[in-house]
Structures are given as C-alpha cells and as structure tokens.
Amino acid sequence: MDVSRFLIVLGLAIVAAGLLWPFLARTGLGRLPGDIVIERENFTLYLPLMSGLLISVVLSALLWLLAR
C-alpha cells in the first residue's frame, strides 16, 4: 500500500471517529470500570485501559471478519 493511500485512509478514519464521538460518549465508553482517572489540584491523568481493550477487541474481530 503506498503512502498516499494510507494517509487518505487514516484521515478518513480520524474524521469518522470525530463524527462518532458524541454517540460513543453517550454509550459510556471512556468511563468503564477499568478506566483509571487520577485528579489532583492542577493535574488530571486519564488512562482508558478497559475502553482501549474493548475497542481493540472489536476492531480485531471486525478486521478478522473482513479478511475472511
């Protein structure tokens, strides 16, 4: 795959994620039990471990199905 095609697909994926963000926020994605949030006075650390794992599993299954 050449670089220009890769960049176009990457850009479209980013646009799609941006358009779907309000819907995903309503589903609770990003606030799952395994997501870590540490809030201090001038500092907030957010580690979406379970959200990332869930997205990874869903995308892996989807890509596996499309490759078959």
C-alpha positions, 0 to 999 in steps of 0.5 A: 500500500503506498503512502498516499493511500494510507494517509487518505485512509487514516484521515478518513478514519480520524474524521469518522471517529470525530463524527462518532464521538458524541454517540460513543460518549453517550454509550459510556465508553471512556468511563468503564470500570477499568478506566483509571482517572487520577485528579489532583489540584492542577493535574488530571491523568486519564488512562482508558485501559478497559475502553482501549481493550474493548475497542481493540477487541472489536476492531480485531474481530471486525478486521478478522471478519473482513479478511475472511 
